[in-house]
Amino acid sequence: MNASPAIELQGVTLVRGATPVFQDLSLSLREPRVGLIGDNGAGKSSLFRLLCGLEEPRAGTVRVAGQGVGSLATGTVGLMFQNPDEQIIFPTVEEELAFSLSARGLPRREAREQARAFLAQRGLSAWAERAIGSLSQGQRQHVCWLALVIGAPQVLLLDEPFASLDLPGQALLRQEIAQAAQTVIVSTHLLDHVRDFGRVLWLERGRVRADGPGAEVCAAYEADVAARLAAHQLSLADAA
């Protein structure tokens, strides 16, 4: 596995509309695998948007491999959205994967040839010309993962990557994450997929509630949810 690029946030404040998301957030991430957990609205997706440059902080700095996010080379950080339909833009699998290569300067014809070869290596040759609309939600999610991997960014940000996958799909993606050469940061509500990570962050209302080994942080979050449930501090509105 390649050395993980340093990801640094220093004194970051992010405000969306009139709502503060982060206030003076500082983080240093150097591990090859990092998990993000916490309730909806805790700031997990917002952190990803900062790391890939989709949002700019009102104050503070965000740096990856020593460079400000705004000046990063194309393909340094890749984001997989929660909903694959918000990410996929081409009508066939082959074209979607080829776009990841074209974006890095590869000629279109060569990009499509490499995309076909990439699929063949994974026993997915039959997917090359398949229409995206013919794939299940889980299959489209897997296409998004493959599009990230073929583009070979240094950092992969996966936002709820297991949500639409069946059990075999989850097992396959978990295996591929374990084998990936890149730094992978996984945001998920399915804690078993990050419980064995060396580092997990529990975000709560834009701050880091806990930071440490996955087994410990996941157990603490589960205990907190159980305590809130027992104290009747949870409702269906919290689970929206």
Buried (B, 14 or more C-beta within 10 A) or exposed (E): EEEBBEBBBBEBBBBEEEEEBBBEBEBEBEBBBBBBBBBEBBBBBBBBBBBBBEBEBBEBEBBBBEEEBEEBEEBBBBBBBBBBEEBBEBEBBBBBBBBBBBEBEBEEEEBBBBBBEBBEEEEBEEBBEBEBEEBEBBBBBBBBBBBBBBBBBBBBBBBBBBBBBEEEBBEBBBEBBEEBEBBBBBBBBBBEBBBBBEBBBBBBBBBBBBBEBBBBBBBBBEEBBEEEEEEEEBEEEEEE
